């Protein structure tokens, strides 16, 4: 018997996907770009726009995009807010248009398989239900592979969370994760001497990247052992 029960059907009860639900997340992103254009230099705006696209398309994540933007002179707080905003917009799109996403070729079947495997995993570990809200926030905040708003929305749906709860978790986790990484990178940039040169800066960030990769690989091995 399944332990995790759906308390919000996310459109499976006959709620139709309208053009407004599809377009609003994209319109919000467009409005955000217009606002940023008003006070950001054109060159930096183009870089930020490119990084926004790269963030949506895997495999790049916060741990890669934030350092690049900061090294290009974009304020750390703007980079962090931008990625957190994209997490919110992505979660909003998934919550409003989940039935539509399931009909997308390749993506829909993959999501269905992912949900079946996730239900089996959660049924074997019912204690995870007690930490569903904080756990989903942490899942979004920490730089795990595949912890973006799309996968997080699917995980929240499997846990039976409402749309509002899932969007809240994604937004909170996105802000925590993005601002934490941006603050750390900005602090590291300020430690670099002004005349150190580009190669020294790249070397320092390569060391940071290697440390993050080693931490992630260590976590992955531990998670595989627990499974």
C-alpha positions, 0 to 999 in steps of 0.5 A: 500500500502506498504511504505517500498520498496525493493531496493535490492532483495538480490538474489531474482532476480535469483542470485544463491548462490555459494559455495564460498559465503557460505564458505568465511564467515567461512574461514574468521573466521577460518583465524581469529582463526589461527591468534589469535592462534599465540599470545594467550595462548592455554587455553585462545584461547580455551576459546575464541573459545568456546565463539565465538561458544556461541555467534553464538548460542542463547541466549548468547550475548555480555553482557554475553560473554564479562565479562566472557572472560575478567575475564578469562584474555583475553584482552578486546580489543581482545574480543570486536574485536572478537565479532564485527568480528563475527557480520561482518561475520554473516552479510556477510553470510546473505547478500550473502546467504539469499535465501539459509537461507530461505530454511533451515527447521524451520529457513526459515519459521520463517524468513518469518513470522518475515518479514511479521510481520515486514512489517506490523509494518513498514507500520504503522510507515513510519517515521522510514524510515528516520532513517533506517541507524542510527536506524539499527546501534543502533539496533545492538549496543545496547544489545537488545534480538535478535539484532545479525547480523542475525536478523539485516540483516532481518530488513535491508532487510525489510527496503529495504537497499542494502547489502553493507548498511546492512553489514556496519550498522552491522559492525559499530554497532557491533564495537560500542556495543562490544567496549563500553561493553568491556571498561565498563567491563574492567573498572569495573574489574580494580575497584576490589581490587587485593586481593578481591577474586573470589566471590567478582568479581562474586558478582560485575558482578552479580550486573552489570547483574541485572542492565542490566536486569532491564534496558532491562525489563524496555525498553521492557515494554515501547516498549510493551506499545507504540505498 
